[in-house]
Structures are given as C-alpha cells and as structure tokens.
Amino acid sequence: MTRKPRSVDDVRAAIFAAADLPLERAVTLPPEAYVDPGFFQLEADTVLAGGWICLAHVSQLKAKGDYIRLDLLDEPIVVIRGRDDEIRVLSRVCPHRGADILHPVFGGPNEGNEKILVCPYHRWSFEADGALKGCPEMDRAEGFEKSDWRLAPFRHEVWEGFVFVNLSGDAAPLAELYAPFREMIAPWRTAEMEVVIELKWDCAFNWKIMVENWIESYHHLGIHHTTLNPSMPAATTWTDEEQGHFIRCHLPFTPKVGAEVAEAARTGDAMGGFAPVPGLPLDRQTEWGLYLGLPCFMFLTARDRVIWYRLLPQAADRCALLTTTLVTKAAKDAPDYADVLAAETKMLSDFHMEDMQVNAAMQAGLKSSKVVKGRLSHLEQPIWHVQRYLARALSEGIAEAAQ
C-alpha cells in the first residue's frame, strides 16, 4: 500500500512529537521533512531566515574590494570588504529596476575584487558600502537624490573571524547565542587563521541530510570504516548535554593514536599534517571536536587545523556546500607546507566524497513510498538535538507569524 503524503501541518506536528521523546525512544523525522517543497518553504521562512547563516571567513576577503557572490534562499547576496576595511553583506539587487548586478549570466567570477560594483543594465554604480556612486542620465528625474538609492544591506555579524547573515534581521546577537561555543573554541584563535583549502560541492539533497550526517559519528563504522573509524571509532564518540543554540560532540582518537599525539606534543616532533596550533590543551589535541552552530554552521577543531563547512540551503532537494580547512600563519610558513597541503586536500576530498555518496542515497531513499519511521542509536544523540532545535524554531516562527 502506498503511503499517503503528509501535509505541511502534519510534518510540523511530527517534528514536535519527535522532539518530545526522550533520547532512548528517539525516532527519525518523516520523509516529507526532507523532500516536500511546501515544508522547505516553511522552514526557510522560519528556521533558516530567522537564524544566523555563515557566509565567509575574513581571510577570504583580505583586500579592500574583495567580494564573494552567494545566493541564499532566493536572495542574491554579495559579501564585500569596503574602502573603510569593513566587511558588509549587501543585496545584489539594483534599486533602479531590480536587476541582479552580479548575476552569473554576465560572466563574472564568484569571487573577485571590485571596489566599485556596476550594474550592467544601465551602468548604475555602487561603492562597496552600498552607496550609489554613479547613475547616468538621471538629472531630469524630479526629486531624485543619490543618497536615497543604495544597495540594501543585510544584518550581519563577524564572529570569531566568520561572517554571518541573518535574513530576518531579528535574531539575537551571536555573542549571546554562541557565548559558551566561543569559549570552547577560543584556543584556536580562528579570526587569525587562514582558509587554505576550498572544495565546492553541488549537492542534490536536503540541507538537513548534510547536517545530520555530519554531526553524528555513528556512520564512522559504515561509510567511513576505512577512512575515519580506524583512528576515531564510532563507538567511543560522545555528545555534550543539550546546549540550546549549538551542539558539541567529541571524537576521541584510539589509545594508540592518542599516545602518539601526546608524545609528539611532549617532544615537539611532527607526526603528519600541518604544524600544530600552539597552546592547545592535550585533551583537545587527542580528539576531533565537532560543533554545529544551529541551524547549519558546521565547524570542526583538530590539533593542527579547523575545518569549516559553508552550507547554503537552496531547495527541498538541493544545497550548495563549500568544505574548507583553516590553519595558522605559522603552518603556512613551514618548509613542507606545499606537500602537506596537497596530501590534506586529498584526505578532505576522499572522506567528504563518502559523505556525498551516502547523502545522495538518503535523498533518493526518502522519496520512496516504503520509507518507515526509523529509530535512532544513542550515538545519534546529535540528531535528536537537531530535532529539538527545529521544533523550537518552528514553534517560535508560528508564534511570530500570529502576532
């Protein structure tokens, strides 16, 4: 018998019900939460637009005029460093007739340097702070004032070197939401690190499939059984108690690998990878720290690097992903840096390719009429935390819409 699809209201109710269960009875969400366009629109309007989405790291925007072109939930966005050295998040929509001034059809790059942004349609030009600079043949427009016609800004914050946007404009400050998160990652001094690896992925699956796969390590014993599980076994991973606005997981190394790391830290010897981040406590060196700043800021700490994932939800069955590695400036100056960079780029690509494969398989399976309500392992506790966050965000969105 074919399963009858749930309505958006039914999906929302199912999420509330799942979030109310204790971890020992935790279940998966209904498939419509991952495949239904109507539910994705609700989610986009509440969970995603109402939260903070990470767009860039400051090291990707070093010079005045450096910009990154992005699309997020149908909003054409440019992240750009101005002449005043400030980073801003602006709309790419020209206030004249509404054209996307950096649309890919014009052939420009996704990243570049332009101290002046020019709309190809009628040559209106804008400073990197959004101010209108030039507007040909507008001298006969009665009451026209250049200062009234800017590229619209989006609310943004730079947190620990990462540039976030809040599309709704009314989220609580990141300093408030992520205060304990900041303390946990403070030893890495991420604002001073630099992005040295960028891998782009076009993902034919829902954004939550990526988030849930990434934040639980149960799948180390499956798809990562030859890449990650030998050094960080699924069975020994564990998750902090619920934090509210972020999730923290611990992926400890095996005793053998942990002892090797401890010895290298004691003697100062290299043991592969980049030059270590200085000053890290030993217990932070002998595990990977996995963090999810809700809704979708994916962040990983290791003894020699930080790995950050830029996830941009696009549709019920599509998201854009950039996987990056950040290291210290000292690591870039090491004599073997070029060789290490090549090896670590391959490593990052290899185990992420495994994730891309299972995520695509998940999206395909969730479209089936035979999908059933699954049960979660205790090792999937982070997914349960995600469910509880979704329920809260959806509930708050409903309350705000009713006002």
C-alpha positions in Angstrom: 0.0 0.0 0.0 1.3 3.4 -0.9 2.0 5.7 2.0 -0.2 8.9 1.9 2.0 12.0 1.9 1.7 14.2 4.9 0.6 17.9 4.8 2.9 20.6 6.0 1.0 20.8 9.2 1.3 17.1 9.7 5.1 17.2 9.2 5.4 20.0 11.7 3.3 18.1 14.2 5.5 15.0 13.6 8.6 17.1 14.4 7.1 18.4 17.6 6.2 14.8 18.6 9.7 13.5 17.8 11.3 16.4 19.8 9.2 15.5 22.8 10.5 11.9 23.0 13.4 11.0 25.3 16.6 10.0 23.6 16.1 6.4 24.4 12.9 6.4 22.3 14.1 8.8 19.6 12.8 8.4 16.1 13.6 9.8 12.6 11.6 12.7 11.1 9.0 12.0 8.4 10.4 11.9 4.9 8.4 15.0 3.9 10.7 17.0 6.2 13.5 16.4 3.6 11.6 16.2 0.3 8.5 18.4 0.4 8.8 21.9 -1.2 6.0 23.2 0.9 7.7 22.2 4.2 11.0 23.6 2.9 9.4 27.0 2.3 8.1 27.0 5.9 11.5 26.0 7.1 13.1 28.7 5.0 10.8 31.4 6.3 11.3 30.4 10.0 14.3 28.2 10.9 16.7 29.5 8.2 15.8 33.1 7.6 15.4 33.5 11.4 18.8 32.1 12.2 22.4 33.0 11.5 24.0 31.5 8.3 27.7 31.6 7.9 28.9 33.0 4.6 32.6 33.6 4.7 35.8 33.8 6.7 37.6 37.1 6.9 40.7 35.5 5.3 38.7 35.1 2.1 38.2 38.9 2.0 41.7 40.2 2.6 41.9 43.3 0.4 39.6 46.2 0.1 37.1 45.4 -2.7 37.4 41.6 -2.3 33.9 40.1 -2.7 32.1 36.7 -2.6 28.9 36.2 -4.6 26.4 34.0 -3.0 22.7 33.0 -3.3 20.8 32.2 -0.2 17.0 31.4 -0.1 16.4 33.3 -3.3 18.4 36.3 -2.1 21.3 37.4 -4.3 24.0 38.4 -1.9 27.5 39.9 -2.0 29.9 39.8 0.9 32.4 42.6 0.3 35.2 44.4 2.1 34.8 48.2 1.7 37.3 51.0 1.4 37.0 51.5 5.1 38.2 47.9 5.6 34.7 46.9 7.0 33.1 43.7 5.7 29.4 44.1 4.7 26.7 41.8 3.4 24.7 43.6 0.7 21.9 42.7 -1.7 23.0 42.5 -5.3 19.6 43.8 -6.5 19.9 47.2 -8.2 17.5 49.7 -6.7 16.9 51.1 -10.2 15.0 48.3 -12.0 15.7 45.2 -9.8 18.5 43.5 -11.8 21.0 41.3 -10.1 24.1 43.3 -10.8 26.4 40.3 -10.4 24.3 37.6 -11.9 26.3 34.7 -13.4 24.8 35.4 -16.9 27.2 38.4 -17.0 30.2 36.1 -16.8 31.8 37.5 -13.7 33.5 35.2 -11.1 32.0 34.1 -7.9 34.9 35.7 -6.1 36.9 38.7 -7.1 37.9 42.3 -6.4 35.8 45.3 -7.4 36.0 48.5 -5.4 33.0 49.7 -7.4 30.1 47.5 -8.3 28.5 48.3 -11.6 25.1 47.2 -12.8 25.5 46.1 -16.5 21.9 47.0 -17.3 22.1 50.9 -17.1 25.6 51.4 -15.7 24.4 52.5 -12.2 27.5 52.1 -10.0 27.8 51.5 -6.2 30.6 51.8 -3.6 31.5 48.7 -1.7 29.5 50.1 1.3 26.4 50.1 -1.0 26.2 53.9 -1.7 25.2 54.9 -5.2 28.2 56.4 -6.9 27.0 57.0 -10.5 23.7 57.0 -12.3 23.8 58.2 -15.9 21.0 60.4 -17.3 19.1 60.7 -14.1 19.4 64.5 -13.9 15.8 65.1 -15.1 14.2 62.8 -12.5 12.4 65.2 -10.2 13.3 64.8 -6.5 15.9 62.2 -7.2 18.6 62.1 -4.5 21.5 59.7 -4.9 21.7 59.1 -1.2 18.2 57.5 -1.3 19.3 54.7 -3.7 21.7 52.3 -2.1 22.2 48.6 -2.3 20.2 47.2 0.5 22.2 45.8 3.5 21.5 42.6 5.3 22.1 42.3 9.0 25.4 40.6 9.6 28.0 39.9 12.3 31.6 38.9 12.3 32.0 36.2 15.0 35.5 34.7 15.7 36.5 35.7 12.1 33.4 34.2 10.4 30.9 36.4 8.6 27.3 35.5 9.4 24.0 36.9 7.9 20.5 37.0 9.5 18.0 37.4 6.7 15.0 38.2 9.0 17.1 40.9 10.8 15.7 40.0 14.3 17.8 37.1 15.6 19.5 37.5 19.0 23.2 38.5 18.7 25.7 35.7 18.2 27.7 36.9 21.2 24.6 35.9 23.2 23.6 32.7 21.4 27.1 31.3 21.0 28.8 32.5 24.2 29.8 29.0 25.5 30.7 27.9 22.0 33.1 30.8 21.8 34.8 29.8 25.0 35.2 26.2 23.8 37.0 27.2 20.5 38.9 30.2 21.9 42.3 28.4 21.9 42.3 28.1 18.1 42.0 31.9 17.7 40.1 31.4 14.4 40.0 35.1 13.5 43.8 34.9 12.9 43.7 31.6 10.9 43.5 31.4 7.1 41.4 29.4 4.7 43.9 27.3 2.7 41.6 24.6 1.2 38.3 25.1 -0.5 36.3 22.3 -2.1 32.9 23.0 -3.7 30.1 20.5 -3.9 26.7 20.8 -5.7 24.5 18.7 -3.5 21.3 17.1 -4.7 20.0 16.6 -1.2 18.2 18.4 1.6 20.3 20.6 3.9 19.3 18.6 7.0 20.6 15.4 5.4 24.0 17.1 5.3 23.8 18.5 8.8 22.6 15.2 10.4 25.1 13.1 8.6 27.9 15.5 9.6 27.1 15.9 13.3 26.6 12.2 14.1 29.6 9.8 14.1 27.7 6.6 14.2 28.3 6.3 10.5 32.1 6.1 11.0 31.6 2.3 11.3 29.8 2.3 8.0 30.7 4.6 5.1 33.9 5.8 6.9 35.1 2.4 8.1 38.4 2.7 6.3 39.0 6.5 6.5 37.9 7.7 9.9 36.8 4.8 12.0 40.3 3.2 12.5 41.5 6.4 14.3 38.2 7.7 15.7 35.9 4.7 16.3 32.2 5.4 16.2 31.6 3.5 19.5 33.8 5.9 21.5 32.3 9.2 20.3 30.1 11.1 22.6 28.0 14.3 22.8 27.6 17.0 25.4 24.3 17.7 27.0 21.9 19.9 25.2 23.3 23.5 24.8 20.3 25.1 23.0 21.9 27.0 20.2 24.8 24.8 19.3 25.8 21.1 19.6 29.2 19.8 20.7 30.5 16.3 20.0 33.7 14.6 20.9 35.5 12.2 18.6 38.4 10.8 20.6 41.4 9.1 19.0 42.1 5.4 19.8 44.5 5.0 22.7 47.4 4.2 20.3 46.9 7.4 18.2 46.2 9.4 21.3 49.5 8.2 22.8 51.3 9.2 19.6 49.8 12.7 19.7 50.8 13.1 23.4 54.4 12.0 22.6 54.6 14.4 19.7 53.3 17.2 21.9 55.8 16.4 24.6 58.8 16.2 22.3 57.8 18.8 19.7 58.2 16.2 16.9 56.0 16.3 13.8 53.5 13.5 13.2 52.0 14.4 9.9 49.5 17.1 9.0 50.1 20.8 9.4 52.1 22.5 12.1 50.1 22.2 15.3 48.0 25.1 16.7 50.1 26.4 19.6 48.9 26.3 23.2 46.2 23.7 22.9 45.4 21.6 26.0 46.4 17.9 25.4 42.8 16.7 25.8 41.8 18.9 22.9 44.7 17.6 20.7 43.7 13.9 21.2 40.2 14.3 19.7 38.3 16.0 16.9 35.8 18.5 18.3 32.7 18.6 16.3 30.4 21.6 16.6 27.1 22.6 15.0 26.1 26.2 15.5 22.4 25.9 14.8 20.9 25.9 12.3 23.9 25.0 10.0 27.3 26.3 11.0 29.4 23.2 10.8 32.8 23.6 12.5 35.5 21.1 13.4 38.6 21.5 15.6 41.8 19.4 15.4 45.3 19.7 16.8 46.6 21.4 13.6 43.6 22.9 11.9 39.9 24.0 11.8 37.5 22.6 9.2 34.5 24.8 8.3 31.6 23.9 6.0 29.6 26.7 4.3 26.2 25.2 3.8 23.6 27.2 1.8 20.1 25.6 1.6 18.6 26.2 -1.8 15.5 23.9 -2.2 13.9 20.8 -0.6 16.3 18.6 -2.6 19.3 20.9 -3.1 22.0 22.7 -1.2 25.4 24.2 -2.0 28.4 23.2 0.1 31.9 24.6 0.5 34.3 22.5 2.6 37.3 24.4 3.9 40.4 24.0 6.0 41.9 26.8 8.1 45.4 26.8 9.5 47.7 29.2 11.4 50.0 31.6 9.5 53.0 29.7 11.0 51.7 26.5 9.4 51.7 28.2 6.0 55.4 29.2 6.6 56.5 25.6 7.3 59.1 24.3 4.8 56.9 21.2 3.9 53.7 23.2 3.6 53.1 22.6 -0.1 53.4 18.8 0.3 51.2 18.7 3.4 48.6 20.9 1.7 48.4 18.5 -1.3 48.0 15.5 1.0 45.5 17.1 3.3 43.4 18.3 0.3 43.2 14.8 -0.9 42.2 13.5 2.5 39.5 16.1 2.9 38.1 15.2 -0.6 38.3 11.5 0.0 36.2 11.3 3.2 33.8 14.0 2.1 33.2 12.1 -1.2 32.0 9.2 1.1 29.5 11.6 2.7 28.3 12.9 -0.6 27.5 9.4 -1.7 25.5 8.4 1.4 23.7 11.8 1.4 22.6 11.3 -2.2 21.5 7.8 -1.3 19.5 9.2 1.6 17.7 11.7 -0.6 16.8 9.0 -3.1 15.5 6.6 -0.4 13.4 9.3 1.3 11.3 9.7 -1.8 10.2 6.1 -1.6 6.6 5.1 -0.6 8.2 2.4 1.6 10.0 4.7 4.0 9.2 3.9 7.6 9.8 5.7 10.9 13.2 4.7 12.0 14.8 4.6 15.4 18.0 6.4 16.5 21.0 4.9 18.2 22.4 6.6 21.3 25.3 7.5 19.0 22.9 9.7 17.0 22.1 11.9 20.0 23.1 15.0 18.0 20.3 14.3 15.6 17.9 14.3 18.5 19.3 17.7 19.5 18.7 19.0 15.9 15.1 17.8 16.1 14.5 19.7 19.3 16.1 22.8 17.8 13.8 22.5 14.7 10.8 22.2 16.9 11.7 25.3 18.9 12.5 27.3 15.8 9.3 26.3 14.1 7.2 27.0 17.2 8.7 30.5 17.6 8.1 31.2 13.9 4.5 30.2 14.2 4.1 32.5 17.3 5.7 35.4 15.5 3.5 34.9 12.4 0.4 35.0 14.6 1.3 38.4 16.1 
